[in-house]
Amino acid sequence: MLQRLRPEFPDVTISKIRFLEAEGLIRPDRSPAGYRRFTGDDVERLRFVLAAQRDHYLPLRVIKDQLEQADRGGADRPLTVAVERIDPDEFAEGSDTRLSRDDVLRQAGVTGVLLDDLEQYGLLASGSDGFYDADAVQVARLAAGMADYGIEPRHLRAFRAAADREVGLMEQVVAPMYRQRDPAARDRADSIARELGALSVGLHSLLVKAGLRRITGR
């Protein structure tokens, strides 16, 4: 069984397979003497699990859910990895939350120096009324996490520039629709903007994962 898997997954081990069995992702039959007996379907199931982990970084919970869905669909249903995608509703209009500078510092647990740097390099900005929205807290927390590894706000300008370029591409698609007077067209533009935002973030995530695999060799 290992010989069938190792050409595609050279790091697979018996202990790894037994761990996946303990987690309920595979269920090989047992001989009267207690030995595991892997069928061709078991090997394909293992191949699916290992590929989902390696190529898509899916957590075992998600992989197990997909396996159970395939099982409910019948034995002839092929196993295919369904990549988790960003929900377009996450790009709906923000809340009316208004946070003061002290609110952001307290909720994000960051210093005023870091917040100043994030504003200086365009990662954060308060509104015309001097208040921040709820996303400011998340941005500050993420930036603080990266700073723990020596990546400072000045290094994050590339993130801001990349995001602006992505938004510029999406604007070319939806801007003409927003200029129409028809309310239905504007509603459609809102929907498309959210969908494009979700697709953009999903693509960016996969490209980063691919780049990391080149670095780690895994």
N, C-alpha and C positions, 0 to 999 in steps of 0.2 A: 504494500500500500504506500509506504514512504517512497519507494522507487518510482511510483506513478506521479507523485506530487512534487518531488524534489527538482525535476528539471524546470518547473515553473516557479516553485517556492523553495529555494535551496536552504532556507533557514528553518524549515519546519522540522519539528522533533516529536518524538513520542510523547514527551511531557506536555507539549503544546496541544496535541490532539486530545490527550486525556483531560486537560483543562477545559477544552471546548466541550467535551462530553459532560464534564461535571457541571458546566454552565447550561446544559440542556440544548446545545445547538446541534449536536449529532447524537444519534441513538443506535449504535451498532447492536446487532443481535449477539447473544452469548451462546457458546457451545455448552453442552452438559458439564464440561470440565471448567467452565467459567472464562474461556478464552473469547476475546472479541472477534467477531466475524464481520468484516467490512465488505459490503456489496458494491457494485458499480455505482448505484445511487448514492451510497454513503460517501464515496470518493468525490462524486460531483458536488455533493453538499459541502464537503470540506473545501473543495476548490472554490466554491462560491464564497464561503466565509473568509477564507484567506485572501481572496482577491478584494473583497469588500473592505477588509482591514487595510490592506497594503495600498490599494489604488484610490480609495475614497475616504479613508480614515473614519469609517463609520463605527460608532460605539457598538458593543455587543448587544445592547438592548435593542437598537434599531435593526441590526442584522437578524436577531431572533424574531422580531416582529415580522420582518419580510419573509423569513422562512415559514412562519406560522400562516401567513397569508397565502403563500404558495401551497402549503399543505392543504389548506381549506379549498384551494382552487382545483385540487385533484392531482394525481401523480403525474399526469402528462403535461402539467403546466411547467414551462421552462423557468429556471431560476435566473432572474435578471436583477442586477443591482439598481435600486431606485435611489438616486442621489437626493439627499435632503436639499431643498431649495429654500431660499428666503421667502417669507410670506410678504407679498406686495402690500398688505395692509400695514406693515411696519413703516411704510413710506407715506402713510396718510398724514394729514395736517397734524402738527404738533399740538400739545396741550396748551392751556392758557397759563401754565405754571410760570411764575415770575420769581426768580431767585436773586437775592442780593449777592454781592461779592462774598460777604461773610457766610451766607448760606452755602455757596459753592465750596468754599474752603472747608467748612465743617463737614458737609456731606461727602465730599470727595476725599477728605483726609489729606490734603496737599498743602504745601506752603504757598505763601503769597508770591514768593520769588518764582515758583514754577508757574503759577497762574499768569504772572506778568509776562514770562517768557512765551507761554502759549499764545497770549494775545499779540505779542510782538511779532511772532512768526506766523500769524494768521490761522492758528488752529482753533482759536476761540475768539468770540467777540460778543460784547453785550449789546443790547438793543439801544435804540435812541433814548430810551428812558433810563438807561444805566443798569437794567436788570438782565439776567441770563435766563435761557430756557432750560428745561430738564436735561437736555442732551449735554449741556456743559459739564455736568457732574460726571457723566460717563466718559467724555473726552478727557477730562482731567485725571480720572482714575486710570484709564488706559495709558495715558502719557506717563503717569507716575510709575506704572509697572514697567514700561520700557526704559525709563530713567534708571531703574534698579539694575539694568544690564548695560548701562553706559550710553544708551541712546537718548540724547538730550533733545529738547524741543527744537533746537536749531537744525537737528538732523531730520526732523519730521516735515520740513517744508516740502520734501518730495511727495509725501502723502497728500498734502494740500494741493499741490500742483496736479497730481494724478487725478484726484477727485474732481478738480475744476475741469480738467480735460474731458472726463467721462460725462460730467453734467453738461458740458458744451455740446457733446454729441447728441445727448438726449434732447437738449433744447432745440436742436435743428429739426427734430421730429415733431415735437409738440407745440412749439411756439406758433406756427401758422394756425393751429387749431384754437389756441387761446385768443387769437385775434378775431375769431369769428364771433358774431353776435348771438348765434344760436346757443342757448343754454345747454342743449344736449351735446353740442360739440365740445363745450368746455368740460362737461362731465366726462365725456369720452377721453379728453386730453388728460384729465386727472387720473383716470384708470390706466391709461397708457404710460403716464409718467411713473406711476407706482410700479407697474410691471417691469418697465425698463430699469428702474432702480434696483429691483430685486434681482433681475438677470445680471446686471452689472456687478453687484456685490458677489453673487454666486460665481461668476466667471473670475473675478479678482481672487476670490478665495482659492479656487482650483489652481490658478496660475501660481499663487504663492506656494501651495502644497507641492506642485510639480517642481518648483525651484528648490524647495527644501529637500526633496528627494534627490536632486542632483548633488546637493551639498553632503547629505548624510550617506548617500549611496544605498538607500533603502527604498 
